[in-house]
Amino acid sequence: MVRDEDSVMVGLWKPGGAAGRKIEYSLEADETLVVLKGGGEVRVDEGEPIELRPGVVVSLPRGCHLSWLVDDEFRELWIYA
């Protein structure tokens, strides 16, 4: 966790043991992420995959359903608001 306040949270994430496996959940806040390293894809509400690679920025709305598949090298900076 980089920052944790009432209106915003900022952190870094890596998949650890979840790399190579599908990760599914619904967002409890709006999220913007920046891919720092590695790669993969995310599907929003079962839509087309969004390619994740270094430099990609993605904004996701609260309440959407996400399905992630990322490699072992994947790293992201995320911001919840």
Buried (B, 14 or more C-beta within 10 A) or exposed (E): EEEEEEEEBBEEBBBEEBBEEEBEEEBEBBBBBBBBEBBBBBBBEEEEEBEBEBEBEBEBEEEBEBBBBBEEBBBBBBBBE
